[in-house]
Amino acid sequence: MIIDTRRIFLKKAAVLTAGLTSVSLTTACSSKTASSVQTPGSAMFFKLSLAQWSFHKALFEKRLDHLDFAAKTRSLGIDGVEYVNQFFKDKAEDTAYLTQMNERAAEADVHQLLIMVDGEGGLGDPDSGRRQTAVENHYKWVNAAKYLGCHSIRVNAYGQGSRKEVSKAAVDGLGSLAEYASKEDINVIVENHGGFSSDGGWLADVMKQVDMKNCGTLPDFGNFCLKRENWNCLEEYDRYQGVKEMMPYAKAVSAKSHDFDENGDEKHTDYMKMMKIVKDFGYKGYVGIEYEGRELSEEEGIIATRDLLIKVGKALS
């Protein structure tokens, strides 16, 4: 993940949140039937999920335990979770721990949707040996996703080389991993997440060349920086064009957010415009909240993003 109006939202968020069904980190919902849950976005064309990275500060600082993430998500009126492997890095093959995750998700009545995988090597590495190692490093996460009932793992198409070299390598690496994942009925999806992958046209072309049903994209509203220096983006790909190019292959969508204005709108992304693009491609799955701002706390930012998606979703539905 690339880490890149506080008082405005507190009163509004408190009013909306008060009307939601909530649970504490230790109290489970009584219902076990996901279809019976009425979330704030239940009347919209998409469903709401929460990317675990939205709570990365709390998780790294141990103020929130990974096993409590599902219940925390439900307490915010959201019924889908998107895990990040960094927060259970050594547990991919620990079935006892994964069983606890399944139990916590069932108790909270949330769907475990995907695992965002980092730190396992670049699937677009032009070096065939390193690329094959990266492919095999991901096998355990495919198996973990299967055990958790997820539909996908999110991977990185990183590689050092020319545009053409990395593209060729990514087609091979993604194809090899997708072939393995297909045996477990798991999707391999790529996010615009730095390097050439933040070029929507480049990534769409890679998907076209891989041409496998279980290999797709995870369009992120904000990760379109092509050139960065000292955390400052010097060149950015058009985010709306990028999402348009990635949507034909999308198996998940990430609603990145940072800052909000006095009307509750995201300052950097026109959510109405972006979500109309998503809808126009016939997408009806989960849209994951991924807050990375600094002006609001993590929970306040998640709530602000949730409320904005609900507002836009209702207007478009």
Residue pairs with C-beta under 8 A, 6 or more apart in sequence:
1 53
1 56
1 84
1 116
1 118
1 193
1 290
1 292
2 193
2 194
2 223
2 225
2 292
3 56
3 292
4 222
4 231
4 258
4 292
4 293
5 259
5 260
5 261
5 262
5 295
5 296
6 295
6 296
6 297
6 300
8 260
8 262
8 264
9 260
9 264
9 296
9 300
9 303
9 304
9 307
10 300
12 264
12 307
13 300
13 303
13 304
13 307
16 40
16 303
16 307
17 76
17 77
17 303
20 40
20 75
20 76
20 77
21 29
21 74
21 77
22 74
22 75
22 76
22 77
23 29
23 71
23 74
23 75
23 108
24 71
24 75
25 64
25 65
25 68
25 71
25 72
25 75
26 68
26 71
27 71
28 71
28 107
28 108
28 109
29 37
29 74
29 107
29 108
29 109
31 37
31 109
32 106
32 109
33 109
34 79
34 109
34 110
34 111
37 79
37 109
39 47
39 48
39 77
39 78
39 79
40 48
40 77
40 306
40 310
41 47
41 48
41 309
41 310
41 313
43 314
43 317
44 310
44 313
44 314
44 316
44 317
45 279
45 283
45 284
45 313
45 316
45 317
46 253
46 275
46 278
46 279
46 283
46 284
46 285
46 286
46 287
46 313
47 79
47 80
47 285
47 286
47 287
48 77
48 78
48 79
48 80
48 286
48 287
48 289
48 306
48 309
48 310
49 78
49 79
49 80
49 81
49 82
49 111
49 113
49 286
49 287
49 288
49 289
50 73
50 76
50 78
50 80
50 81
50 82
50 288
50 289
50 302
51 82
51 84
51 116
51 254
51 288
51 289
51 290
52 59
52 66
52 69
52 81
52 82
52 83
52 84
52 87
52 116
53 84
53 116
53 290
53 292
54 289
54 290
54 291
54 292
54 298
54 301
54 302
55 64
55 69
55 72
55 298
55 299
55 302
56 84
56 298
57 63
57 298
58 64
58 298
59 65
59 66
59 69
59 87
64 72
66 87
66 88
67 100
67 101
67 104
68 104
69 81
69 83
69 87
70 81
70 101
70 104
70 105
70 107
70 108
70 110
70 112
71 104
71 107
71 108
73 79
73 80
73 81
73 108
73 110
74 108
74 109
74 110
76 299
76 302
76 303
76 306
77 306
78 110
78 289
78 306
79 109
79 110
79 111
80 110
80 111
80 113
80 286
80 288
81 105
81 110
81 111
81 112
81 113
82 113
82 114
82 115
82 116
82 252
82 288
83 112
83 114
83 115
83 116
83 148
83 150
84 115
84 116
84 118
85 92
85 115
85 116
85 117
85 118
85 119
85 120
85 141
86 118
86 119
88 97
88 101
89 119
91 97
91 98
91 144
92 140
92 141
92 143
92 144
93 140
93 143
93 144
95 147
98 144
98 147
98 148
101 112
101 148
102 112
102 147
102 148
102 149
105 111
105 112
105 148
111 149
111 286
112 148
112 149
112 150
113 150
113 151
113 152
113 252
113 286
113 288
114 145
114 150
114 151
114 152
114 153
114 154
114 189
114 218
114 252
115 141
115 144
115 145
115 148
115 150
115 152
115 153
115 154
116 153
116 154
116 191
117 138
117 141
117 153
117 154
117 155
117 156
118 156
120 134
120 137
120 138
120 141
120 155
121 130
121 131
121 133
121 134
121 137
122 130
122 131
122 134
122 156
122 157
122 158
122 159
122 160
122 173
123 131
123 134
123 135
123 138
123 155
123 156
123 157
123 158
123 159
123 169
123 170
123 173
123 174
123 177
124 131
124 156
124 157
124 158
124 159
124 166
124 167
124 169
124 170
124 173
124 174
124 195
124 196
124 197
125 131
125 134
125 158
125 159
125 160
125 169
125 173
126 159
126 160
126 161
126 165
126 166
126 168
126 169
131 159
131 169
131 172
131 173
132 176
134 173
135 173
135 176
135 177
135 180
138 153
138 155
138 177
138 188
139 180
141 153
142 153
142 177
142 180
142 181
142 184
142 186
142 188
143 184
145 151
145 152
145 153
145 184
145 186
146 184
146 185
146 186
150 186
151 186
151 187
151 251
152 186
152 187
152 188
152 189
152 216
152 218
152 251
152 252
153 181
153 186
153 187
153 188
153 189
154 189
154 190
154 191
154 218
154 252
155 174
155 177
155 188
155 189
155 190
156 190
156 191
156 193
156 194
156 197
157 166
157 170
157 173
157 174
157 190
157 195
157 196
157 197
157 203
157 206
158 166
158 194
158 195
158 197
159 165
159 166
159 169
159 170
159 195
159 196
160 166
161 169
163 196
163 202
166 195
166 196
167 196
167 202
167 205
167 206
167 209
170 206
171 206
171 209
171 210
174 188
174 190
174 206
174 210
174 215
175 210
175 212
175 215
177 188
178 187
178 188
178 210
178 212
178 214
178 215
179 212
181 187
181 188
181 214
182 212
182 213
182 214
185 214
186 214
187 214
187 215
187 216
187 251
188 214
188 215
188 216
189 215
189 216
189 217
189 218
189 251
189 252
190 197
190 203
190 206
190 207
190 215
190 216
190 217
190 218
191 197
191 217
191 218
191 219
191 220
191 223
191 254
192 198
192 199
192 200
192 203
192 217
192 219
192 220
192 223
192 224
192 237
192 242
192 246
193 220
193 223
194 223
194 225
196 202
196 203
197 203
198 223
198 224
198 225
198 226
198 237
198 242
199 226
199 237
199 242
200 224
200 237
200 241
200 242
200 243
200 244
200 245
200 246
201 242
201 245
203 217
203 245
203 246
204 217
204 245
204 246
204 248
204 249
207 215
207 216
207 217
207 246
207 248
207 249
215 249
216 249
216 250
216 251
217 246
217 247
217 249
217 250
217 251
218 250
218 251
218 252
218 253
218 254
219 242
219 243
219 246
219 247
219 250
219 253
219 254
219 278
220 254
220 256
220 290
221 239
221 243
221 254
221 255
221 256
221 257
221 269
221 271
221 274
222 239
222 256
222 257
222 258
222 268
222 269
222 292
223 256
224 236
224 237
224 238
224 239
224 242
225 233
225 235
225 236
225 237
226 235
226 236
226 237
227 233
227 234
227 235
228 234
239 269
239 274
240 270
240 273
240 274
240 277
243 274
243 277
243 278
244 277
247 277
247 278
247 281
247 283
248 281
250 278
250 281
250 283
251 285
252 285
252 286
252 288
253 278
253 283
253 285
253 286
253 287
253 288
254 287
254 288
254 290
255 271
255 287
255 288
255 289
255 290
255 305
255 309
256 269
256 290
256 292
257 266
257 269
257 289
257 290
257 291
257 292
257 293
257 301
257 304
257 305
257 308
258 266
258 267
258 268
258 291
258 292
258 293
258 294
259 266
259 267
259 268
259 293
259 295
260 266
260 267
260 293
260 295
260 296
260 304
260 308
261 267
264 304
264 307
264 308
264 311
265 271
265 308
266 305
266 308
271 308
271 309
271 312
272 312
272 315
272 316
275 287
275 309
275 312
275 313
275 316
276 316
278 287
279 316
287 309
289 302
289 305
289 306
289 309
290 305
291 298
291 301
291 302
291 304
291 305
292 301
293 301
296 304
